[in-house]
Amino acid sequence: MGKRFGYVRTSTADQHNGIDVQIEALLANDNQLDRRDIFVEQVSGGLHHTKRPKLHQLLAQLTDTDVVYIYRTDRLGRSTSDLLTIVEKIKGAGARLVSITDGIDTGTGMVADMFLTLLSVVAQYERSLISDRTKSSLRVLKERGVELGRPRKVTPVIIRQVQAMHDDPEVSVKDVCASLGISRSSYYQALRHTA
């Protein structure tokens, strides 16, 4: 067996009891796990795994036959797709993940394959739900007459100001853009509206 690691996460800096409970549970689960090899992070589980430096540091050093212990799968991530990505990174390194409270071990075997398959299905379902909700919301907003997309830079006020400044031979395009806070393309777009 390779090296043993632990990953502990709580949402905020004031949850020291939660950290202690997780650490003690990991140490009690495997007496060969060294406290110094437990990565502790106090950030939201909703953050993408790339925005969690301790997790990133742990994943970067995993090698074949290493084991990563977690207290519960929600400590690793709340989004199923993010959790699936993390588990795949661990497996891709040749390591295995053990969630002691959930009784999950991604080592070789049918249970590990089933766990990954279930995660994949749930992640796909979550993506589908998010997509459907987004489409429904956009449809309702369109029906209400709400303009979607980025706000227009070239408003009627900007068009009038560009036209007035454009007619002044003493003012350069660069000066107009700087004073109105618009780009050159917005400047020329405003001129096309006035033509």
C-alpha positions as CSV (number, residue, x, y, z in Angstrom):
1,M,0.0,0.0,0.0
2,G,1.2,3.5,-0.8
3,K,0.9,6.6,1.4
4,R,-2.2,7.4,3.4
5,F,-3.7,10.9,3.2
6,G,-6.7,12.6,4.8
7,Y,-8.8,15.5,3.6
8,V,-10.9,17.4,6.0
9,R,-13.2,20.4,5.1
10,T,-15.5,22.7,6.9
11,S,-17.3,25.6,5.5
12,T,-16.2,28.4,7.7
13,A,-13.2,29.3,9.9
14,D,-15.2,29.0,13.1
15,Q,-16.1,25.3,12.8
16,H,-13.1,23.9,14.7
17,N,-15.3,21.2,16.3
18,G,-16.2,19.9,12.9
19,I,-12.5,19.8,11.9
20,D,-11.6,17.9,15.1
21,V,-14.4,15.4,14.7
22,Q,-13.3,14.6,11.2
23,I,-9.6,14.3,12.0
24,E,-10.2,12.1,15.0
25,A,-12.5,9.8,12.9
26,L,-9.9,9.5,10.1
27,L,-7.1,8.7,12.6
28,A,-9.3,6.1,14.4
29,N,-10.1,4.5,11.1
30,D,-6.5,3.9,10.1
31,N,-3.8,3.9,12.8
32,Q,-1.1,4.3,10.1
33,L,-2.5,7.6,8.9
34,D,-0.2,10.4,10.1
35,R,-1.9,13.6,11.3
36,R,0.7,15.6,9.3
37,D,-0.7,14.0,6.1
38,I,-4.2,15.3,6.7
39,F,-5.1,18.3,4.6
40,V,-7.5,20.7,6.4
41,E,-9.5,23.3,4.4
42,Q,-12.0,25.8,5.6
43,V,-13.9,26.8,2.5
44,S,-17.4,26.2,1.1
45,G,-17.9,22.8,-0.5
46,G,-19.8,24.6,-3.2
47,L,-16.5,26.0,-4.5
48,H,-15.1,24.3,-7.6
49,H,-12.3,21.9,-6.6
50,T,-9.7,24.1,-8.5
51,K,-10.5,26.9,-6.0
52,R,-9.5,24.8,-3.0
53,P,-5.8,25.0,-2.6
54,K,-5.3,22.2,0.0
55,L,-7.4,19.8,-2.1
56,H,-5.4,20.8,-5.2
57,Q,-2.1,20.3,-3.3
58,L,-3.3,16.8,-2.2
59,L,-4.4,15.7,-5.6
60,A,-1.1,16.9,-7.2
61,Q,1.0,14.6,-5.0
62,L,-1.1,11.4,-5.3
63,T,0.7,8.4,-6.8
64,D,-0.2,4.7,-7.4
65,T,-1.6,2.8,-4.5
66,D,-2.1,5.9,-2.2
67,V,-5.2,6.1,-0.2
68,V,-7.3,9.3,0.5
69,Y,-9.5,9.1,3.5
70,I,-12.5,11.5,3.9
71,Y,-15.1,11.7,6.7
72,R,-18.1,11.9,4.3
73,T,-18.4,12.5,0.5
74,D,-20.0,15.9,1.1
75,R,-16.7,17.0,2.7
76,L,-15.1,16.5,-0.7
77,G,-17.7,18.3,-2.7
78,R,-21.4,19.2,-2.9
79,S,-21.8,19.3,-6.6
80,T,-22.0,15.7,-8.0
81,S,-20.2,16.7,-11.2
82,D,-17.3,18.2,-9.2
83,L,-17.3,15.2,-6.8
84,L,-17.1,12.9,-9.9
85,T,-14.2,14.9,-11.3
86,I,-12.3,14.7,-8.0
87,V,-12.9,10.9,-7.7
88,E,-11.8,10.4,-11.3
89,K,-8.6,12.4,-10.5
90,I,-7.9,10.3,-7.5
91,K,-8.5,7.1,-9.5
92,G,-6.5,8.5,-12.4
93,A,-3.5,8.8,-10.1
94,G,-3.8,5.1,-9.2
95,A,-5.0,6.0,-5.7
96,R,-8.2,5.1,-4.0
97,L,-10.8,7.2,-2.0
98,V,-12.3,5.9,1.2
99,S,-15.3,7.7,2.7
100,I,-15.4,6.2,6.2
101,T,-18.9,7.4,7.2
102,D,-20.5,6.4,3.9
103,G,-18.7,3.1,3.7
104,I,-17.4,3.9,0.2
105,D,-14.1,2.6,-1.2
106,T,-13.2,3.3,-4.8
107,G,-10.6,0.6,-4.9
108,T,-10.9,-2.0,-7.6
109,G,-14.1,-4.0,-7.8
110,M,-17.7,-3.9,-8.7
111,V,-18.7,-1.6,-5.8
112,A,-16.2,1.1,-7.0
113,D,-17.4,0.8,-10.5
114,M,-21.0,1.1,-9.4
115,F,-20.2,4.1,-7.2
116,L,-18.6,5.9,-10.2
117,T,-21.5,5.0,-12.5
118,L,-24.0,6.3,-10.0
119,L,-22.1,9.5,-9.6
120,S,-22.0,9.9,-13.4
121,V,-25.7,9.4,-13.8
122,V,-26.5,11.8,-11.0
123,A,-24.1,14.4,-12.4
124,Q,-25.8,14.1,-15.8
125,Y,-29.2,14.4,-14.2
126,E,-28.1,17.6,-12.2
127,R,-26.8,19.1,-15.5
128,S,-30.1,18.4,-17.2
129,L,-32.1,19.9,-14.4
130,I,-30.0,23.1,-14.4
131,S,-30.3,23.3,-18.2
132,D,-34.1,22.9,-18.1
133,R,-34.4,25.5,-15.3
134,T,-32.3,28.0,-17.2
135,K,-34.2,27.5,-20.4
136,S,-37.5,27.9,-18.6
137,S,-36.4,31.1,-16.8
138,L,-35.1,32.6,-20.1
139,R,-38.4,31.7,-21.8
140,V,-40.4,33.5,-19.0
141,L,-38.2,36.5,-19.2
142,K,-38.6,36.8,-23.0
143,E,-42.3,36.5,-22.6
144,R,-42.2,39.4,-20.1
145,G,-40.3,41.5,-22.7
146,V,-37.0,41.5,-20.7
147,E,-34.0,42.1,-23.0
148,L,-31.6,39.3,-22.5
149,G,-27.8,39.3,-22.9
150,R,-25.2,41.9,-22.1
151,P,-26.5,45.5,-21.6
152,R,-26.1,47.6,-24.7
153,K,-23.1,50.0,-24.5
154,V,-24.5,52.2,-27.2
155,T,-27.6,53.8,-25.7
156,P,-29.6,56.6,-27.2
157,V,-27.8,59.1,-24.8
158,I,-24.3,57.8,-26.0
159,I,-25.4,58.1,-29.6
160,R,-26.4,61.7,-29.2
161,Q,-23.1,62.5,-27.3
162,V,-21.0,60.8,-29.9
163,Q,-22.7,62.7,-32.7
164,A,-22.2,66.0,-31.0
165,M,-18.5,65.3,-30.3
166,H,-18.0,63.9,-33.7
167,D,-19.0,67.2,-35.3
168,D,-16.3,69.0,-33.3
169,P,-13.1,68.9,-35.4
170,E,-11.0,69.7,-32.2
171,V,-12.0,66.4,-30.5
172,S,-10.3,63.2,-31.6
173,V,-12.0,59.7,-31.6
174,K,-9.7,58.7,-28.8
175,D,-10.8,61.6,-26.7
176,V,-14.5,60.9,-27.3
177,C,-14.0,57.2,-26.3
178,A,-12.1,58.1,-23.2
179,S,-14.6,60.7,-22.0
180,L,-17.6,58.5,-22.6
181,G,-15.9,55.3,-21.4
182,I,-16.6,53.4,-24.7
183,S,-14.5,51.5,-27.2
184,R,-13.7,52.6,-30.7
185,S,-16.1,49.9,-32.1
186,S,-18.9,51.4,-29.9
187,Y,-18.0,54.9,-31.2
188,Y,-18.4,53.8,-34.8
189,Q,-21.5,51.8,-33.9
190,A,-23.0,55.0,-32.5
191,L,-22.2,56.9,-35.6
192,R,-23.9,54.2,-37.8
193,H,-27.1,54.7,-35.6
194,T,-27.1,58.4,-36.4
195,A,-26.6,58.1,-40.1
